[in-house]
Amino acid sequence: MTDELYGTRAIREARLEAFDNRTPDRDYTIQFNIPEFTCLCPISGFPDFATLHIRYVPGPRCVELKSLKLYINGYRNQKTCTTRTS
C-alpha cells in the first residue's frame, strides 16, 4: 500500500457541499475566483491552466467554498476541455 498524502486523499474524496441560505427571500450575488484551476489537454496531454470566475444568485442553499475548491482540484489529472464564458 502506498502512502497517500492527506491533500491527495481530500481531493479524491471531495464532494460538493451546501448549507442553508440564511436569507433565501433576498436576491444577492455570490462571486469568487479560483485562479489555480488545472487539467490536462485532451489532445496533447500537456497541463492547461485557467482562472474560474464564478458568480451566482443562491436559492435555498449556498455552495460551501472549501468543498468547491477541493472538487475543482479533482480535475487536475483529467483530460478536460475548457472554454471561456462570460
N, C-alpha and C positions, 0 to 999 in steps of 0.2 A: 504494500500500500504506500502510495506517495504522500508526502506531507503537503497538504493543501493550505495555502495561506488564508487567513481569515477574510481578507478582502476578496479573494477569488471565490471563496465559498459564498460570501454575502451577495456578490453579483450573480452567481449561478442560481442561487435560491430566491432572487429578487422577485417580488410580486407587487404590483401596483396596489397601494392602499389609499383609502379615502377616509375623511372624517366629516361629521355633520357640519353643514354650513350654519353658523350661529345666526345669520341674518338672511334667510332664504327669500324674504319678501323684498329685499333691496337689491337692485341691479348694480353690480360693481365689477370691475375688471381685475383679474389676477394676471400678472405678467412676470416672466422671468426668462433669463437666458441660460443656456447650457453651452458654454464655449468649448467644452472638451469632448464633443461627440466624435467618435471614430468608428470606422467599419472598414471592411475590405472591399476593394473594387471587384465587382463580379467578373470583369473581363480580364484584368491584369493580375489581380491578387494583391496589388500594392495597397497600402493603407490610404484611406480617404479621411479627411478631416472636415468638420463643419461646426458652425455655431448654430444651435437651435434657438429660435425665438418663439416662445410660447405665450399666447395671450388667449384667455377665455373668460366668459362670464359664468360663474358657477351656478348650478341649480341647487338641489337639496344637499349635495355633497361636494367637497373640495378634494383635489388630489394632494396627497401628502408629498412634500418636495423631496425628502430624502429617499423615499421609495421610488419616486420617478427617476432620480439621478442613478440609483442602482439599476433600475430597469433599463434605462437608456444605455448604461455601460455594458449591458449584456450583448449589445450589437457589435462590440469591439472586434470580435473574431468572426463575424458573419459577413458573407458577401451580400451586400445590400446596395441597391441603387438609391442615391439621394437626389432630391430635386429641390430647387429653391422656390418657395411660395411666399407670398406677402399677405 
